[in-house]
Amino acid sequence: MADAPLSTALGRYPGTAALIDGHMTSPLFALAPVEVKPISRAFAPMVRALRFDVSEMAIVTFLMAKAWAKDLVLLPVAVVARFQEAALLCRADGSVSGPGDLRGKRVGVRAYSQTTGLWLRGRMQDAFGIAPEDNAWVTFEDAHVAEYGDPPFVARAAPGEDMLAMLRSGALDAAIFGNDVPADAGLRTVFDDPAAAGRDFVAAHGFVPVNHLVVVRGALVRERPDVVAALTAMLREAAGEAGLPHGRPALEPALALAIRYAREQGLLPRDMAVDEAWDGLPAGIG
C-alpha cells in the first residue's frame, strides 16, 4: 500500500507545512497532499468513506468515530491547539454581559459536535454550572459522523439562515465560531478577557485545549506499521518544533477531558476509556 503516495488531507500550520511542502521526507513513503479548504470538509469524507490515507481530524469527530467503530487509528500528534474563549461572541449592545448570563439563551454553533463548542460548553458547565440543556442550541450543519443525531435541546436553523446574521439581528444571543472569528464592531466576546480565561483553563487542567489531531486508515496500519511509525515520527518532530503537544502522555489529559465532556453533552453513545483512543496504534509508538 505504501508503494503509492499516501493521500493526505492536512491544513497548513507551523506543525504541518514542512510535510506538505516536501521538506521532511522518508525513504519508506511519500505524501500526496490533497487541498481541502476549510480542512473541516475533509472530516466527514474520512469518517464516512475513508477517503484519505492520512487526515487531520477534530478531536470530537475522532472520538465519535471511534465510538461508532470506524476503521481509523489515531496518531499521538496535535496539529491545532488553542484557547477557545475568544470564539464565543455576543452583541455589544445585547443582554449578555458575561458567561454567567448565558443560561437559558439561544446560542448558535456550526454543528453541535464542533470541537470549539465542546470545550466551551464544558467550560460553561464546570465553571458556571450551565449545563448544555440549559441553553437552546441552534446549528447549521450535521455532525461528521452520520450515525449521530443531535439531542432534543438542539434545533436546526431554517435553510438559508446565517449564524453571523442571526447574531447581529438578535435572533441568537451568542454564537460560537471556529478559527474564523468575525471582526465586527457590533460584537464582543462573552468573556471579558478571553486570554486570561484561557490561562485559567490551563491552570485548572494543565493543557491548552486540543482541536485537531491526525488519523490514518486502519488498513494502512495493518499492512504497513513501519510506514505509520515513520510518519508519526515526522509529525511529532514537526509538532515539537511548533510547540504543539505530541506523544500519548502529553495528549491523554486532553483526550480524557474531551471524552468526559462528550459524554456529558450527549455526543457519544457509550463511555470510553482513554486507552481505547489508541486502539490499533502500532507497538512502540508512545
Secondary structure, 3 states (H helix, E strand, C coil): CCCCCEEEECCCCCCCHHHHCCCCCECCECEEECCCCCHHHHHHHHHHHCCCCEEEEEHHHHHHHHHCCCCEEEEEEEEEECCCHHHEEEECCCCCCCHHHHCCCEEEECCCCCHHHHHHHHHHHHHHCCCHHHCEEEECCCCCCCCCCCCCCEEECCCCCCHHHHHHHCCCCEEECCCCCCCCCCEEECCCCHHHHHHHHHHHHCCCCEEEEEEEEHHHHHHCHHHHHHHHHHHHHHHHHCCCCECHHHHHHHHHHHHHHHHHCCCCCCCCCHHHHHCCCCCCCC
